Amino acid sequence: MIASGRGATVTDVDGREYVDYGCSYGPLILGHAHPAVVEAVRDAAGRGTSFGALTEAGAELAERVVDAVPSIEMVRFVNSGTEATMSAIRLARAATGRDRVLKFEGCYHGHADGLLVAAGSGVATLALPDSPGVPAAYAEQTLLAPYNDLAAVEAVFAAHPGEIACVIVEPIAGNMGVVPPAPGFFEGLREICDRDGALLFFDEVITGFRAAYGGTQQALGVLPDLTALGKVIGGGLPVGAYGGPRALMERMAPVGDVYQAGTLSGNPLAMAAGRATLDALRAHECAYARLERGLREAAAAAGATVSVARAGSTLTPFFRDAAPRDYAEARGSDTARFARFHCSDARRGGTPPAEPVRGVVRLARARRGGDRSHPGGGGGSAAGGLTARATHPLSGAGVFPAPGARAPAPGSPEEESVHCRSRRATRILVQR
């Protein structure tokens, strides 16, 4: 149970400090309680917490998003990534006059009913609900294919010609662990969608302003028709957004006939926090590769079989010979060994995400000697502290401990307490 956070660390209710590799599942790219974000939220709150109308901060954040993300000419803010993907799919269906959506196994796009599905028996089969409460008839509108498999995508389109409204995809898969796209995968998706008249929809809720300032699409050079954003653009406050070409976005009410609204959409606190975050991001560079290198070196020193998949500031250590290419390979990792890694790291002052969730890196850092700081806040280079020790939890020693953290004695009540908290946290992470 977390009590507070600052920079690269969090402190639990017992006063124990941890290096945080989860970053609230991605929003906190600047670290906890970044001074610029705190000041922006404090200033916004002093002028009012909600208006149900456009604010200056919202307009300026929209300008920053449009300037940065290549495919977006117009953007609409909502309150979560789920709202963003749900609303954009409604727009795609209205624009195409079609009902079906193609998603990829292992990619998560929020908890809207039609997207909360598991794989069927084949690449062209209809999806089955993955949660109680999701009607099978609704889930049947969602089709599935393995990630990175263009042949499977072709087969789905061949089985459902003229029926698919959009293909929704994480341009870098993150919720099965980090799985980058295979060469040519997105160029192929773009070609297939154009040929069939379907829209290509990038869910960049995780990767937006993280894989690159303008999102994965900026790095790939492949432009989608629709883009969903979230996490980083809210600076740690609830936010989501979707956008695309003006002609498409003007189908949304009140200009067009596709309805979507939300009482707290474009909330002034979230808009101010997002604006401050994007402004800080433009001013700093971070050597994300250092953490990846440290993980590889630590695993080699321990004699552990680990592959590290990294894309920008997201990464996942997989306990397998090679980084996976799709959901099936990701599920083939040694999860028992990862559990030992997770528990050992938690005992020694780290907070690694539960597999298969990706880890993320923030610009804040933790230095030796206990100085936790933010970039631009007197702490030196942004990536200075992101180094792995030569030891590794898999060999019984620590990795990424918080500076000065004391490991509890093996078998002690203190150690068992940490084990229990770690197991409980792991269950919560997996449920999320």
N, C-alpha and C positions, 0 to 999 in steps of 0.2 A: 504494500500500500504506500503510494508515493505522497510525501508531504510537500516537497518543493523541488525546484530545478533551477540550475544556473549554468549557462555555458554548456559544456559537454557532459555535465553530471546531474544526477538526480539523487535526492535524499529521501529515505523512507521514514515512516513514522517512528521507527526505533533509532533514528539518527545515523543509520548506516548509509554510506555514500557509494554510488555506482557510476561507472562510465556508461553513458546511455547510447547504445547503438540502434535503438528503435526510433528515437526522435518523434514520438507520438504517431508512429506509422507514416512518417514522411513530411508533415508540414513544417517541422522546425529545422529548416536547412541552416538557419543562423544560430541554432542552439536555443537553450531555454532562457527566457527573460532577457532577450537582447535589448540593450538600452534604447535603441531607436524605435523598436516595436512597442516596448512598454510606454515610452513617451507618447507615441502616436495614439495608442489606445486610451491612455489617460486624458490626453487633450480632446479626443473625440467624445469620450464619455462625459466630460465636463460640459459639452455643448448639446447633449441629448443622445439617448441610446437607440432610438428608432423613430422614423418619420413616415415610413410607407411611401417615400418619394425619393427621387434621385438626389444625391448629395455631391458636393465637389469632389470628395475623396473617391466616390464611386465612378464619376466621370473620368477622373485622372487615372484610376486603376484600369479602366476600360481602354483608355488611350495607350497605356503601357502594354497591355495584352495585345492589342491590335498591331502595335508597332513591332512587337517581338515575334509573334507566331505567324508564320508565312501565309497560312491558309485562311486566317480569320480577318474578315473585313468588318464584322459586326458581332458583338458578344452580349450575352445575357447572363446575369448573375443569379444564382439560386443558393440554397443553403447546404448542399452536400453533393458529393460525387454521384450518389444514387439519383438524386433529383436531376442532375445534369444529363446522365445517360438516359434516364427514363424519358425526359422531355425531348431530347434530341432524337430518340427513336420514334417518338410520336410525330415529330417533324418529318423524319425520313419516310414514314409510312404515308403521311399526307402528301408529300412531294412526289412520291412514286406511284401512289395508288395501290401499293402492295402491302401484305401483312407480315410475311416471314422475315426473320432476322437470322443471320448466320453468325455464330460466335465460335470461339476455339476452346477446346478442352483445357482446363486449368487456368483460364483467364477469368478474372473476377471483375464484374462491372457494377457492383452494388447489389442491393437486395430487392430490387423490383422483381415481381413474380416471374415475369417472362425470362429473366436472365439468371434466375437461381435454379439452374438445372445441372444434371450430371449427364455423362455420355451415354448414348444408346449402344446398340450392339454393332453398329457399323458407321462408317463415316457419313453416309447419306441418310441415316435413320433420324426419326424425330426424337427430341429430347424427352427425358423423364424428370419429374419434379425432384429436386434435391432437398426439399424441406417440407415438413407437414404444413398444410395450409395453402399450398400452391396447387390450383386445379390442373389436372392433367391436360384438359382441353386448352388451357391458356399456354402451358409449357410447350404444347405441340407446335406453336408458331415459331419456336426457336430450333434452328438446325445446328448441328455440331460438326466440327472437323478438327483433326489434330493440328496443333500449332506448327508452323514451319513446313507444312505439307501441301504444296500447291496442287498436286495430283488429286488429293482428297477434296480440295476446294472445287476443282473442276468437276469432280464427280457429283458433288452436292448441287452445283448449278445445273448440271446436265439432268439431274433427277427432278429439279424444280425450276424449269425455265420460265422466266418472266414472273416469278413469284417472290423473289427476295428483294426486300426494300433496302436493306443495308447489310454490310459486313462490319461488325464491331470487333475491334481488336486492340489489345495493349501493344503498342509498337515495340516495346521491350517488355516481355512478360515479367511480372513481378510477384504475383500471388501464388505461383508454384515454385518460388525462388526465382532469381534473376535468370532468364533465358533469352539471350539476344536473338534477333531475327537472323535466319540463314541468308547468305548473299542472294539477292534477286527475289526474295520472298515478297517484299512489299511492292516492288515493281510488277511482279506477277499479279498480286491482288488488285493493283490499280488497273491493269489491263483487263482482267476478268470482269471487274465491276463496270468499266466503261463499255465493254462489249455487251453486257447483259442489261445495262441501264440501272444497275443498283448503285447506291451511294457507299463510299468508303468512309468509315467512321473510326477515327483514332481516339481511344480512351487514354488521354494523357493526364489523368488525374494524378498519377504517380510521377510520370516522367516529365510533365510540363515544368519548365524552368529548373529541371534537375539533370536530365540527360544532356541538355544544352539549354542556354537561356531561352531560345525559341522553341524548345521541346525537341523530341526525337525527330519530328518531321523536318526540322531545320538541319539536323545532322544527316538524315537519310536523303534529303532532296526529293522525297515523294510526298505530294500534298494530298491530304484527304479532303472530302467534301464537308465533313463535320468533325469537330474536335471538342472533347470534354476536358475540362480542367478542374482543379481543386487543390487541396492540401497546401502547397507552397504559396499560392496566390492569396491565401487567407492569413498567412503569418501565424498560424496556430489557433485561429478562430474559425467557427463554422462557415464554410463557403463551398461553392461549386460554380461552374460556369460552362456554357456551351456556346460555340460560335462557328461561323463559316462565311461563305460569300454573302454579300448583302442581299442579292436576289433571293437566296434561299432563306435567310434569317427573317426577311420581311414577310414571310408566310406566318410568322408568329403574331398573335394578337398583342396590342390593339391594331397594328397596321394590317395584319392578315387575319386568317380565319382559324389558325391553330392555337388552341387555348393553353396557356400555362401562366400561373401566378403564384405568389407566395408572400405572406404578410411580412416576413423578415428578410426577403431576398434583397441583396444589396445593403445589408445592415451597415450603418456607418462605422461601427467599431471594426468589423471585419474588413471593410474597404480601406480604412486607415492603416490597419495592420498589414494588409497585403501590399499597399502602396509603399510602406516603409521597407518591407522585405525585398521587394523587387528593386528598389533604389539601392539597397545595401548590396544585393547580389551583383549589380552591374559594376560595383566598385572593387570587387575582390575576385581573385582566382584561388582555387584550392587544388592541391595535388592529390586527387582522389586515388591515384594509382599507388600511393604509399601504403595505404591500408591493405590493398590487395597483395602487394609484395610481401608485407609483413605476415599475412596469413599463410601465404605459400611457404615462406621461410620457416615459420613456426611449425607447420605441419611436417615439413621435410626433416626438421630437427627431431621431431617426435616419432618419425617413421610412420606417420599416418597417411592413409590414402585419402587425399582431399583435393578437389578441384575447386577453383574460385571463379565464379562467373561475375563479371563486373560490367556495368554500363553507366558511365558518368559517376554519380555519387551513390548509386545503388549497387549492392553486391550480395552474394550468397555463397558461403562455403558449402559445397556438396560433398558428402562422404562417399565418393565413387571415383572411378579412374578418370573419367572425362566429364566435363560440364554437359548437362543434358540439353537436348535439342527440342524436347516437347514434354508434355505432362507425364506420359508413361515413363520416360526415362527419369524424370525428376522423382517420381514415386519409387523408383528402383534404388534410391540412395539408402545408405545404412542409417536408418532412423534411430536405431538403438544406440549407435555410437554418437550420433548427434545429441541424443538426450543426455548422455554422459558429459559431452562437451558443454551443453547448456547449463546443466546443474553445477558443474565444476566452475565454470566462468562466473555464475551467479554467486557462488560461495566466495569468490575472490574479487568481487567488486565490479563485475560487468553485467550488462543487461542485453545479451544477444537475443534477437527475435527467435521465436519458436519456428522450426522448419515446418512448412516450406516458405514462410514469409521472408521477404528480403530484408537485409539490413540496409540502413542508410547512413550517410556521413553528413555531418553538419560542419559549417565553417568555424564554429567555436571549437576550442581545443582544451585539452587538459595537459598542463606541463608538469614536469617533475618539480617537487618542492611544494605542491599543493596550490599553485596559482592557476585558477580556472578563469578563463577570460574569453572575450569575444574579439573577432577581428575588428581592428580600428579602435579597440578599447584599451590599448596599452599592453596587450598580451603578446605582441610579436606576430610572426607569420601565422597564417590561418591554419596550416596543416602541420605545424611543428610538432604536435604531440601524438599524431596518429601513427604510431609505430608499434609493431608487435614484439613481444619479448621472445627470446630464443627458446623458451619453454612453452609447453602446450598442455591444456587440460587433459588431453587424451593420454599423456604420459604421467599424469598425476601432479603436474605443476600448473602454474597460472598463466593466463594470457590476457592481455588488455586489462590488468587490474587498475583500479583507481589509484593515483599516487598516494602512497602511505597506507593503503588498505591493509588490514591485518586479517589473514586467513584464520578461521576458527580451527581449533584443534580437532583432528579426526575423531569422530565418535562422540564428541562433546554435545551437551544439550544445545549449545549455541549453533553448532553445525547442523543438527537435526532441525532446528528452527528455520535455518536458511533453506535447507532441503524442502521443508514443507511449503515455505513461501514460494520457492522456485517452482515446485510442482503445481501449486495453485495458479501461479502466474502463467505457467505453460498451458494449463487447461484453458485459461481465459484467452490467451493468444490464439490457441488452436480454434476455439469457438468463434473468435472473430474472423 
